[in-house]
Amino acid sequence: MAAAAAASSAKTLTLFKALAAVGRSFSSDASGSVQTALIKQLRERTGAPIKDVKALLMQCGWDSEAAFTELRRKGLAAANKKASRVAAEGLISVALNQKCAAIVEINSETDFVARNDLFQKLAISIAKSALAAEVFVGAPCQPDVINLQSLEALRVDLEHPKLQGEVSVHDAVAEVAAITGENVKLRRAFCMSTATGLVSSYLHTSPFPGLARIAGLLTLEVEGGCPEEQSLILKETGSNLAMHLVAARPLFLSKDHVTSEALNLERDILKSQALTTGKPQSVVDKMVEGRLRKYVEEIAFLEQKFVVDDSKTVKGILDAVSKNLQKTVTIGKFFRMEVGEGIESCGESSYCREHKDFAAEVAAQAS
């Protein structure tokens, strides 16, 4: 299969080169069959509309390379005009090894483009490059932030028929925008690493390995490091907790990490709700504190009930693994990313996403 695909790819490339040579040797009176072949070749190579492909081939005297350059020039100019359009679809791409992971979000205007193999190649290539990009150290328990300017300057090779050769990440994004006809953006990128444990990930709604619409990353830290013979149980635990992270959306690592601002805001809301019951102040205060404890259990990672088995908490799972390995295992950093979060709205220029119960969806997949 692989050999046949490689042979087919080599054959196609040879045909492209041959047609390009023919295109340079023929003038405007090239035969109809050659013109048709050149139009088909350039259309497949660029994804541009047939009308534009034919017009530029005629303008360039049926020189396919000159027409290709002109199409790119026009396409890149069009991409700049598209930059103001809302791009809230797209993909998240994750590249990782046991000690380090990079996660990036690439946006498009429609999910149709996000399913395009060229767009997916772009996302995967950028995530791999992100592992070598400059970073800004993140807050405690949070990932490091990748410098987008540093990332955009790195070189990538998508190894795709429509975009071959090594170019900068910035130019690759612009080229894909030109070919797809949509506003394509590299929106954000993060990374996390560990010296004593491993990095785990979970990709939800994944069309291809390393790609997803929602992703969860976390580091499991092991006191004194983790020997190879103990890594299997750690990998399984990390994958399960990353899946839980996607479903349960924790905001803080533990109850001790919940900020006073978050507590005070929620306390005020709960108090306003409790006062409407008309009950005495002493009862209202008890109601508020009880509901506040429940709120903390819902937003603190370690206090949350495990999404697959609610008889356990995340802390309980870590305690069990620590006992099994006879070493203390903790969560160092965690991060959840979803395509388009913070972009979409219910205004005239965008839309409302359908609400989904991800906790139920993830639990169903795990069962």
C-alpha positions as a Python dict, from the first residue, in 0.01 Angstrom:
ca = {
    (1, 'M'): (0, 0, 0),
    (2, 'A'): (272, 246, 106),
    (3, 'A'): (488, 154, -195),
    (4, 'A'): (191, 196, -432),
    (5, 'A'): (107, 535, -279),
    (6, 'A'): (468, 647, -311),
    (7, 'A'): (480, 532, -673),
    (8, 'S'): (152, 712, -747),
    (9, 'S'): (281, 1030, -582),
    (10, 'A'): (607, 1015, -779),
    (11, 'K'): (410, 958, -1098),
    (12, 'T'): (188, 1259, -1030),
    (13, 'L'): (488, 1479, -955),
    (14, 'T'): (655, 1368, -1280),
    (15, 'L'): (335, 1452, -1467),
    (16, 'F'): (322, 1797, -1306),
    (17, 'K'): (681, 1865, -1411),
    (18, 'A'): (619, 1741, -1762),
    (19, 'L'): (309, 1955, -1799),
    (20, 'A'): (495, 2255, -1662),
    (21, 'A'): (764, 2204, -1924),
    (22, 'V'): (499, 2172, -2193),
    (23, 'G'): (334, 2487, -2062),
    (24, 'R'): (660, 2683, -2099),
    (25, 'S'): (715, 2556, -2452),
    (26, 'F'): (368, 2627, -2589),
    (27, 'S'): (227, 2968, -2671),
    (28, 'S'): (-137, 3076, -2675),
    (29, 'D'): (-203, 2846, -2968),
    (30, 'A'): (-137, 2532, -2759),
    (31, 'S'): (-365, 2244, -2849),
    (32, 'G'): (-694, 2206, -2668),
    (33, 'S'): (-592, 1881, -2499),
    (34, 'V'): (-272, 2035, -2363),
    (35, 'Q'): (-462, 2342, -2238),
    (36, 'T'): (-714, 2118, -2064),
    (37, 'A'): (-435, 1918, -1901),
    (38, 'L'): (-259, 2235, -1783),
    (39, 'I'): (-580, 2376, -1637),
    (40, 'K'): (-649, 2048, -1455),
    (41, 'Q'): (-292, 2027, -1323),
    (42, 'L'): (-286, 2385, -1193),
    (43, 'R'): (-636, 2354, -1048),
    (44, 'E'): (-535, 2042, -851),
    (45, 'R'): (-210, 2205, -743),
    (46, 'T'): (-362, 2525, -609),
    (47, 'G'): (-730, 2462, -540),
    (48, 'A'): (-808, 2793, -715),
    (49, 'P'): (-1132, 2836, -914),
    (50, 'I'): (-1111, 2700, -1271),
    (51, 'K'): (-1209, 3039, -1415),
    (52, 'D'): (-911, 3208, -1245),
    (53, 'V'): (-675, 2923, -1337),
    (54, 'K'): (-767, 2940, -1707),
    (55, 'A'): (-752, 3321, -1720),
    (56, 'L'): (-404, 3334, -1568),
    (57, 'L'): (-272, 3051, -1786),
    (58, 'M'): (-389, 3244, -2092),
    (59, 'Q'): (-238, 3564, -1952),
    (60, 'C'): (95, 3387, -1895),
    (61, 'G'): (105, 3223, -2237),
    (62, 'W'): (21, 2881, -2089),
    (63, 'D'): (334, 2886, -1875),
    (64, 'S'): (206, 2692, -1573),
    (65, 'E'): (491, 2796, -1341),
    (66, 'A'): (437, 3166, -1417),
    (67, 'A'): (61, 3120, -1371),
    (68, 'F'): (123, 2936, -1041),
    (69, 'T'): (337, 3227, -915),
    (70, 'E'): (70, 3476, -1020),
    (71, 'L'): (-203, 3273, -849),
    (72, 'R'): (-1, 3266, -529),
    (73, 'R'): (53, 3640, -549),
    (74, 'K'): (-317, 3706, -599),
    (75, 'G'): (-410, 3446, -337),
    (76, 'L'): (-188, 3597, -70),
    (77, 'A'): (-333, 3940, -140),
    (78, 'A'): (-682, 3793, -100),
    (79, 'A'): (-575, 3628, 226),
    (80, 'N'): (-492, 3969, 371),
    (81, 'K'): (-845, 4089, 290),
    (82, 'K'): (-990, 3782, 463),
    (83, 'A'): (-806, 3854, 788),
    (84, 'S'): (-1094, 4062, 926),
    (85, 'R'): (-1344, 3778, 890),
    (86, 'V'): (-1434, 3571, 1197),
    (87, 'A'): (-1239, 3244, 1216),
    (88, 'A'): (-1385, 3042, 1504),
    (89, 'E'): (-1361, 2692, 1357),
    (90, 'G'): (-1042, 2494, 1307),
    (91, 'L'): (-835, 2239, 1492),
    (92, 'I'): (-612, 2188, 1792),
    (93, 'S'): (-290, 2000, 1731),
    (94, 'V'): (-73, 1832, 1994),
    (95, 'A'): (286, 1712, 1955),
    (96, 'L'): (440, 1534, 2251),
    (97, 'N'): (686, 1289, 2389),
    (98, 'Q'): (692, 1160, 2746),
    (99, 'K'): (866, 1469, 2884),
    (100, 'C'): (738, 1758, 2672),
    (101, 'A'): (427, 1859, 2478),
    (102, 'A'): (321, 2149, 2258),
    (103, 'I'): (-40, 2241, 2182),
    (104, 'V'): (-152, 2492, 1917),
    (105, 'E'): (-483, 2621, 1787),
    (106, 'I'): (-524, 2693, 1415),
    (107, 'N'): (-848, 2861, 1315),
    (108, 'S'): (-1050, 2864, 995),
    (109, 'E'): (-1388, 3011, 910),
    (110, 'T'): (-1565, 2679, 853),
    (111, 'D'): (-1530, 2320, 973),
    (112, 'F'): (-1527, 2220, 604),
    (113, 'V'): (-1177, 2368, 571),
    (114, 'A'): (-1077, 2217, 907),
    (115, 'R'): (-1147, 1874, 755),
    (116, 'N'): (-921, 1952, 457),
    (117, 'D'): (-602, 1743, 452),
    (118, 'L'): (-387, 2048, 372),
    (119, 'F'): (-521, 2233, 677),
    (120, 'Q'): (-461, 1926, 892),
    (121, 'K'): (-104, 1892, 762),
    (122, 'L'): (-50, 2258, 853),
    (123, 'A'): (-175, 2206, 1210),
    (124, 'I'): (38, 1896, 1268),
    (125, 'S'): (352, 2057, 1124),
    (126, 'I'): (316, 2371, 1336),
    (127, 'A'): (265, 2171, 1656),
    (128, 'K'): (584, 1974, 1589),
    (129, 'S'): (775, 2298, 1526),
    (130, 'A'): (631, 2450, 1844),
    (131, 'L'): (838, 2209, 2052),
    (132, 'A'): (1145, 2415, 1952),
    (133, 'A'): (992, 2764, 1985),
    (134, 'E'): (1075, 3031, 2244),
    (135, 'V'): (848, 3029, 2550),
    (136, 'F'): (737, 3261, 2828),
    (137, 'V'): (715, 3087, 3166),
    (138, 'G'): (353, 3035, 3267),
    (139, 'A'): (179, 3079, 3601),
    (140, 'P'): (190, 2800, 3863),
    (141, 'C'): (-4, 2491, 3750),
    (142, 'Q'): (-41, 2645, 3403),
    (143, 'P'): (150, 2573, 3079),
    (144, 'D'): (425, 2793, 2940),
    (145, 'V'): (316, 3034, 2667),
    (146, 'I'): (487, 2997, 2329),
    (147, 'N'): (605, 3319, 2166),
    (148, 'L'): (401, 3331, 1843),
    (149, 'Q'): (657, 3551, 1665),
    (150, 'S'): (925, 3295, 1742),
    (151, 'L'): (698, 3015, 1623),
    (152, 'E'): (598, 3194, 1301),
    (153, 'A'): (965, 3239, 1211),
    (154, 'L'): (1040, 2864, 1227),
    (155, 'R'): (1054, 2662, 906),
    (156, 'V'): (811, 2383, 815),
    (157, 'D'): (762, 2149, 521),
    (158, 'L'): (402, 2034, 485),
    (159, 'E'): (501, 1767, 230),
    (160, 'H'): (172, 1823, 50),
    (161, 'P'): (117, 1833, -330),
    (162, 'K'): (-37, 2180, -305),
    (163, 'L'): (238, 2325, -87),
    (164, 'Q'): (582, 2174, -126),
    (165, 'G'): (918, 2288, 5),
    (166, 'E'): (1029, 2448, 327),
    (167, 'V'): (871, 2782, 423),
    (168, 'S'): (823, 2979, 744),
    (169, 'V'): (521, 2900, 960),
    (170, 'H'): (392, 3252, 888),
    (171, 'D'): (410, 3196, 511),
    (172, 'A'): (263, 2846, 537),
    (173, 'V'): (-44, 2983, 716),
    (174, 'A'): (-83, 3256, 452),
    (175, 'E'): (-43, 3004, 169),
    (176, 'V'): (-310, 2774, 314),
    (177, 'A'): (-542, 3073, 352),
    (178, 'A'): (-485, 3155, -15),
    (179, 'I'): (-548, 2799, -132),
    (180, 'T'): (-857, 2737, 84),
    (181, 'G'): (-1007, 3081, 30),
    (182, 'E'): (-1069, 3135, 402),
    (183, 'N'): (-922, 3336, 685),
    (184, 'V'): (-672, 3097, 846),
    (185, 'K'): (-501, 3201, 1170),
    (186, 'L'): (-244, 3066, 1412),
    (187, 'R'): (-423, 3182, 1726),
    (188, 'R'): (-229, 3054, 2029),
    (189, 'A'): (28, 2799, 2139),
    (190, 'F'): (145, 2654, 2471),
    (191, 'C'): (383, 2390, 2597),
    (192, 'M'): (450, 2198, 2917),
    (193, 'S'): (729, 1970, 3030),
    (194, 'T'): (835, 1762, 3328),
    (195, 'A'): (1167, 1637, 3459),
    (196, 'T'): (1038, 1376, 3703),
    (197, 'G'): (728, 1228, 3542),
    (198, 'L'): (546, 1240, 3210),
    (199, 'V'): (307, 1452, 3004),
    (200, 'S'): (-33, 1302, 2922),
    (201, 'S'): (-295, 1412, 2673),
    (202, 'Y'): (-650, 1335, 2568),
    (203, 'L'): (-788, 1442, 2229),
    (204, 'H'): (-1166, 1464, 2200),
    (205, 'T'): (-1337, 1443, 1858),
    (206, 'S'): (-1007, 1354, 1692),
    (207, 'P'): (-1018, 1325, 1309),
    (208, 'F'): (-652, 1216, 1292),
    (209, 'P'): (-377, 1134, 1545),
    (210, 'G'): (-254, 1454, 1706),
    (211, 'L'): (-561, 1656, 1604),
    (212, 'A'): (-882, 1739, 1791),
    (213, 'R'): (-1147, 1999, 1859),
    (214, 'I'): (-1091, 1972, 2236),
    (215, 'A'): (-773, 1865, 2411),
    (216, 'G'): (-649, 1818, 2766),
    (217, 'L'): (-285, 1817, 2876),
    (218, 'L'): (-136, 1754, 3219),
    (219, 'T'): (192, 1656, 3381),
    (220, 'L'): (218, 1381, 3640),
    (221, 'E'): (514, 1439, 3871),
    (222, 'V'): (669, 1142, 4050),
    (223, 'E'): (878, 1186, 4362),
    (224, 'G'): (1230, 1069, 4275),
    (225, 'G'): (1137, 1004, 3911),
    (226, 'C'): (957, 714, 3748),
    (227, 'P'): (1146, 398, 3643),
    (228, 'E'): (1056, 250, 3303),
    (229, 'E'): (891, -55, 3461),
    (230, 'Q'): (643, 173, 3641),
    (231, 'S'): (566, 398, 3345),
    (232, 'L'): (276, 190, 3210),
    (233, 'I'): (51, 248, 3512),
    (234, 'L'): (150, 616, 3510),
    (235, 'K'): (61, 651, 3140),
    (236, 'E'): (-280, 491, 3198),
    (237, 'T'): (-350, 719, 3495),
    (238, 'G'): (-238, 1026, 3301),
    (239, 'S'): (-460, 943, 3003),
    (240, 'N'): (-762, 889, 3229),
    (241, 'L'): (-708, 1216, 3414),
    (242, 'A'): (-653, 1409, 3089),
    (243, 'M'): (-986, 1269, 2967),
    (244, 'H'): (-1145, 1380, 3295),
    (245, 'L'): (-992, 1725, 3249),
    (246, 'V'): (-1163, 1766, 2912),
    (247, 'A'): (-1500, 1659, 3051),
    (248, 'A'): (-1501, 1830, 3393),
    (249, 'R'): (-1330, 2164, 3307),
    (250, 'P'): (-1153, 2230, 3641),
    (251, 'L'): (-1041, 2590, 3699),
    (252, 'F'): (-798, 2534, 3987),
    (253, 'L'): (-573, 2246, 4095),
    (254, 'S'): (-701, 2213, 4452),
    (255, 'K'): (-930, 2390, 4699),
    (256, 'D'): (-622, 2568, 4835),
    (257, 'H'): (-559, 2720, 4492),
    (258, 'V'): (-908, 2869, 4452),
    (259, 'T'): (-859, 3246, 4465),
    (260, 'S'): (-1034, 3472, 4714),
    (261, 'E'): (-1175, 3670, 4420),
    (262, 'A'): (-1347, 3360, 4281),
    (263, 'L'): (-1481, 3264, 4625),
    (264, 'N'): (-1611, 3612, 4703),
    (265, 'L'): (-1783, 3643, 4366),
    (266, 'E'): (-1956, 3307, 4402),
    (267, 'R'): (-2047, 3382, 4767),
    (268, 'D'): (-2220, 3705, 4661),
    (269, 'I'): (-2416, 3523, 4392),
    (270, 'L'): (-2520, 3243, 4626),
    (271, 'K'): (-2617, 3490, 4896),
    (272, 'S'): (-2842, 3682, 4657),
    (273, 'Q'): (-3010, 3357, 4555),
    (274, 'A'): (-3055, 3239, 4916),
    (275, 'L'): (-3207, 3569, 5030),
    (276, 'T'): (-3496, 3521, 4786),
    (277, 'T'): (-3614, 3225, 4995),
    (278, 'G'): (-3715, 3457, 5280),
    (279, 'K'): (-3541, 3241, 5539),
    (280, 'P'): (-3364, 3383, 5848),
    (281, 'Q'): (-3010, 3520, 5808),
    (282, 'S'): (-2858, 3236, 6009),
    (283, 'V'): (-3016, 2981, 5776),
    (284, 'V'): (-2913, 3182, 5470),
    (285, 'D'): (-2550, 3187, 5589),
    (286, 'K'): (-2549, 2808, 5632),
    (287, 'M'): (-2705, 2762, 5288),
    (288, 'V'): (-2441, 2985, 5130),
    (289, 'E'): (-2146, 2809, 5295),
    (290, 'G'): (-2283, 2465, 5204),
    (291, 'R'): (-2331, 2561, 4840),
    (292, 'L'): (-1988, 2729, 4835),
    (293, 'R'): (-1824, 2403, 4944),
    (294, 'K'): (-2003, 2224, 4661),
    (295, 'Y'): (-1887, 2493, 4418),
    (296, 'V'): (-1524, 2439, 4523),
    (297, 'E'): (-1562, 2064, 4470),
    (298, 'E'): (-1683, 2134, 4118),
    (299, 'I'): (-1400, 2366, 4010),
    (300, 'A'): (-1097, 2224, 4196),
    (301, 'F'): (-933, 1942, 3999),
    (302, 'L'): (-831, 1728, 4296),
    (303, 'E'): (-1170, 1760, 4465),
    (304, 'Q'): (-1375, 1665, 4159),
    (305, 'K'): (-1551, 1331, 4130),
    (306, 'F'): (-1392, 1118, 3859),
    (307, 'V'): (-1608, 1147, 3548),
    (308, 'V'): (-1598, 772, 3472),
    (309, 'D'): (-1658, 655, 3832),
    (310, 'D'): (-1812, 916, 4062),
    (311, 'S'): (-1742, 701, 4367),
    (312, 'K'): (-1381, 820, 4336),
    (313, 'T'): (-1222, 1165, 4338),
    (314, 'V'): (-919, 1272, 4137),
    (315, 'K'): (-723, 1300, 4463),
    (316, 'G'): (-829, 947, 4554),
    (317, 'I'): (-703, 816, 4219),
    (318, 'L'): (-364, 984, 4271),
    (319, 'D'): (-342, 847, 4625),
    (320, 'A'): (-409, 493, 4497),
    (321, 'V'): (-141, 525, 4227),
    (322, 'S'): (106, 666, 4479),
    (323, 'K'): (44, 368, 4706),
    (324, 'N'): (86, 127, 4415),
    (325, 'L'): (417, 283, 4303),
    (326, 'Q'): (526, 354, 4661),
    (327, 'K'): (608, 707, 4544),
    (328, 'T'): (413, 1029, 4571),
    (329, 'V'): (241, 1113, 4240),
    (330, 'T'): (99, 1463, 4190),
    (331, 'I'): (-41, 1677, 3909),
    (332, 'G'): (208, 1951, 3824),
    (333, 'K'): (39, 2146, 3544),
    (334, 'F'): (-287, 2107, 3354),
    (335, 'F'): (-452, 2277, 3059),
    (336, 'R'): (-773, 2237, 2860),
    (337, 'M'): (-815, 2392, 2516),
    (338, 'E'): (-1121, 2402, 2291),
    (339, 'V'): (-1140, 2531, 1935),
    (340, 'G'): (-1290, 2878, 1914),
    (341, 'E'): (-1341, 2934, 2288),
    (342, 'G'): (-1357, 3304, 2354),
    (343, 'I'): (-1424, 3382, 1987),
    (344, 'E'): (-1778, 3264, 1923),
    (345, 'S'): (-2073, 3473, 2032),
    (346, 'C'): (-2439, 3520, 1945),
    (347, 'G'): (-2395, 3837, 1743),
    (348, 'E'): (-2476, 3918, 1382),
    (349, 'S'): (-2121, 3849, 1263),
    (350, 'S'): (-2091, 3506, 1422),
    (351, 'Y'): (-2307, 3240, 1574),
    (352, 'C'): (-2400, 3036, 1878),
    (353, 'R'): (-2242, 2695, 1917),
    (354, 'E'): (-2473, 2411, 2015),
    (355, 'H'): (-2430, 2338, 2386),
    (356, 'K'): (-2293, 1990, 2456),
    (357, 'D'): (-2261, 1791, 2774),
    (358, 'F'): (-1897, 1687, 2730),
    (359, 'A'): (-1883, 1513, 3067),
    (360, 'A'): (-2159, 1272, 2962),
    (361, 'E'): (-2007, 1231, 2615),
    (362, 'V'): (-1658, 1149, 2745),
    (363, 'A'): (-1794, 914, 3012),
    (364, 'A'): (-1996, 732, 2745),
    (365, 'Q'): (-1686, 687, 2528),
    (366, 'A'): (-1486, 552, 2823),
    (367, 'S'): (-1750, 300, 2929),
}
